[in-house]
């Protein structure tokens, strides 16, 4: 492993830690409510954080045709994230009520835009630094490091979660800004330029082969590995606050223990990684539905299996998108597919929320069927390791 790869792993680990610290599921809701913002604003945190980072990537991918120096766009995105996180912290410390809430949501929009730029350009940086057959392992190592750090953070949060107030949450957010800053400067010296071959006449048109659309179809079904998570808490017989420390620890352990293994498998075949991860996700659903005693430990076990599966899904689809295309084609595949997934996430989220509110159907069972379809449809994906 050379120095550039070590810097890449360090930068990715720091960024993943920062993402944890400004999580829309933990720290940001606490900060928002502690500032006295309306409770309904909490419901917008996850959609803004996730879809906000995905939806802009298609138009950004087209703009990047004329911006081959990808390291500059990545640096800009990191600066935007740092300033946005500081803005969130300042809003929580200085402002109150709805004004604080609106300012935090506005800063979160900017944070998501910065994340969008970094996510897209980081694929080119990773591909420039590591060859095929090595990228999955590097992603796995970075995820493992972030999992260890996550576990170190999850334990004190388990003990002090009830005392988490405005100043503490704001302090965690400031630490996240520091982690983003470390990630920026560790990789600041890197230069990555992509040959775009754009003559200025392509405009906003897209020229894809069937591989891209097949990938979006399969990946769109595998988003259920993420959508399942809150339903594991909802469907359990235990109180959500009682489950929270178990779920935090389970997620950290799953990331720490499985990331490198998934990365190694993905370097052999990303399609196989998705198939195995899908099978584990189905096992997690079966454990949740069929275990007779839904206490905190059995719920935590089910969630641990799901977290291992989701880590595999993320590693598999990232490695596939890195390896199946080259140069600008890779950038546009990632951009277009991410925007499509942002739309799919919003659609599925609204659909399952509607089903939960109006029917007594088992949502976990329905999602299991979608995952099964995704596993079968991986067979239509061409091999990402093939040359040419």
NORKABEL-V846891 format. One line per field, one symbol per residue. phi: phi as a letter, one per 40 degrees, with the letter a starting at -180 (. if undefined). burial: + if it has 9 or more other C-alpha atoms within 8 Angstrom, else -. Layout:
phi=???
burial=???
This chain:
phi=.cccccccccccccccccdccbccbbccdccccccgcdccccccccdcccccccdcccccccccdbbccccccccccccccccccccccccccbbagcccccccccccdccccccccccccccccccccbcdgbccccccccccdccccccccccccccbdcccbccccccccccccccdccdcccbcccbbbbccfccgbcfbcbbbccdcccccccccccccccccdccccccccccdcccdcccccccccccccbccccccccccacccdccccccccccccccccbccbcccccccccccccccccccccccccccccccbbfcccdccccccccccdccdcccdccccccccbbbcccccccccccccccccccccccccccg
burial=----+++++++++++++++-++++--++++++++++++--++--++++++++++++++++++-++--++++-+++++++++++++++++++++-+++++++-+++-++++++++++++-++++++++-++-+-++++++++++++++++++--+++++-----+++--++++++++++++++++-++----+-+-+--------------++-+++-++++++++-+++-+++--+-+---++++++++++++++++++++++++++-++++++++++++++++++++--+--+++-++++++++++++++++-+++-+++++++-++-+++++++++++++++++--+--+--++------++--++-++++++-++--+--+----
